[in-house]
Amino acid sequence: MEKESENSILNTMVAILIAIVVVVGALVSWRASVIDDGAGDADYAGLRSTIFSVRAQAVNNLNAYESYGNYVSYTRNNKLARLLMEDLKVAPEDQQDLITEQMKVAKDLADADRSLFDTKYLNRDGSYSVQRQLGVMQADAARENDLDYESQFAEADKGRVKTRSMLFSVMILSIATVFYALVESVEGRIKFVMIGLGSLVAIAGIVMAAMVWFGA
């Protein structure tokens, strides 16, 4: 009778331990699914950032080099106008009207080109800084959209690693339930050995899950 009572208490304790392990396993599985969803969201955000980044680079390069082309055209026409002015000083009288007209056209073209690029990107020596314009444009684009796709993908990879770790801890917890289940099929001290082994495995699984959960 005493042995039956002892077995009843032992079976009740094992049932409680199994219930605890199952509940913890369910919580860890839920957390793993949440982390995996977060990793999926980070992947999607990374793809969006990649699209925004590539599009911004393409548009910015197009606009910056278009401005640079206008600067080159301005420089050429402006220099042509100065050269024609020098020629006008020494040109025969019968050619002065033609040179004057050509000089006027060159000046008009230079003035038109002058309005098509931003002088704030001019260097002190008069050259045009395309890279500085690209940097400003990229900074403006980054304020409008998240272009940091690398950090998004890194966050997604980190989430997937955490998900795998938490699922591994769930597998460890399931091994603990196997040891607990074997308690009823053995006799004597082996019951306590099985309970001890199951508890050790369960503790290991819980500790691992806690470390991953809280980012240790």
N, C-alpha and C positions, 0 to 999 in steps of 0.2 A: 504494500500500500504506500509505504514511504517512498519507494522507488518510483511508483506511478505519479505521485505528487511532485517528486523532484523533476521527472520528465515533463510533466505538465507545465511547471514553472519555466523549465529550460526552453520548451517549445514556444511558450508565450513570449519569452525574451527574444528568441530567434525571430519570431513573427514581427515583433516590434522593430528589431534591427533591420529586417528586410524591408519593412514599411518605410523606415527612415531613409535607407539607401535608395529605395525607389523614388521617394519624394525628392531627395537631393538630386538624383539622376534626371528627374523630370525638370527641375528648376535649371539645372546646368544645360540640358537640351534646349530649353526655352531661351536661355541667355545666348547659347551658341547660334540659334536661329536669328536672334536680334542682331548679333554681331555680323552674321552673314548678310543680313539685309542691309546693314550699314555699309558693308564692303561693296555690295552691289550698287548702292546709291553713290558711293565714292567712285566706282568705275564709270558710272553714267556721267557723273560730274566731270571726271577726267576726260571723257570723250567730248563733252560739250566744250570744255576748256581748250582741248586740242583744236577743235573746229574754229573756235573764236580766235585762237592764237594764229593758226595758219591763215585764216581770212584777214586778220589784222595785219600780219606781215606782208601779205600779197598787196592789199590796198595801200598800206603805208609805203611800200617800195615803189608802187606805181605812181603815187602822188609825189613822193620825194624826188624821184628821178625825172618826173615831168617838170617839177619846179627847177631842177638842175638844168634840164634842157632849155627852159625859158631863160635861165641865167646865162647859159652859154650863148644863146641867140642874142640876148641883150649885150653881152660883152663884145660879140662880133660886130653887131650893128653900131654900137657906140664907138668902137675903135675905127670902124670904116668911116663914120661921120668925122672923126678927128683927122683921119688921113686925107679925106676929101677937102677938109678945111685947109690943110697944109698945101694940098695941090692947088687950091683956089688962089692962093697967094702968088703962085708963080705961073699959073695957067694963062695962055693967050686969051685975049679978050673974046674971041669968037667961041671959046670953049667954056667960058665962065658960067653962062646960063645953064648949060648942061650939067656942069659939076655942082652948081648951086642946087639944082633940082635933085640930083642924086644924093647930095648931102642932106637935103630936107627929108627925102624918103628914108634915108638911114636913121636920121634922128627920130622920125615918127615911129619907125619900127622898134627902135631902142626904147622909146617911151612906152610903147604898147607892151613890149616884153618886160619892162621894169615893173609893171603892175601885176605880173603873173607869178612872181615869187616874193617870198618874205625876206626883207633885208636883215632881219634879226639873225639869220643864219649865215650872214657874211662874216668872214674872218677879217682881222685887221689888215691883212695883206690884200684884201679884195677877193679872195677865193671863196668858194661856196662850200659850206660844211653839210654834206648830205647826211653823214652819220649822226650829227647833232640833231638834225631835223627828224631822222628816223627814231632817235632815242626819245624825243619829245612826243612824237606820234604814238610810239609804243606805250609810253607812260599814260597818255590820255586814254588809249584803248584799254589798258589795265584797270583804269578807274571805272570804266563803263562795264567791263565784263571780267570775270575771273579767268586769267590766262595761265595760271600756275598749274598746269596739268600734271607736272611731275609729282607734286605733293599730293594731289588727288589719287594718282595711281599708287603712290607709296602707302597712303592711308588704306587703300583697298587691299594691297598685299598684306599689310599688317593685320587687317581684319580677318583675312582668310587664314593666316597663320594662327591667330587666336581661336578661330572657329575649329580648326583641326585639332588644336591642343585641348579644347574643351570637349570635343567629341571623343578624344582619346581618354580623357578622364571619365567620361560616361562609360566607355568600354571597361575601364578598370573597375568602376562601381558595379558593373554587371558581373564581373568575375567574383566580386565579393558575395553577390547573391547566390552564386553557384556553391560557394563554400557553405553558406548558411543552409542552402537547400539539402546539402549532403549530411547535415547533422542528423536528420531523421533516419538515414540509412546506415548509420554506424552506431556502435555501442561503447560504453565506458568512457575512458578518458579521451578517446579520439573525438568524441563530441566537442569537448572543450578545445581540442586542437583545431578543429574545423572552425569553431566560433572565433578562436584567436586569429587564425589565418584570415578569415573573412573580415574581421575587424581591422586588422593591419592593412589589408588591401583597400578596404573602404576608407580608412583614414588617409591612405596615400592618394586615393582618387579625389577625396574631398579637399585635401590640401592643394593638390595640383589645380583643381577647378577654382579654388579660392584665389590662388596666385595669379592665374590667368584672368579671372573675373576682375580683380582689383588692380591688374596691371603690374604685378610684382615681377 
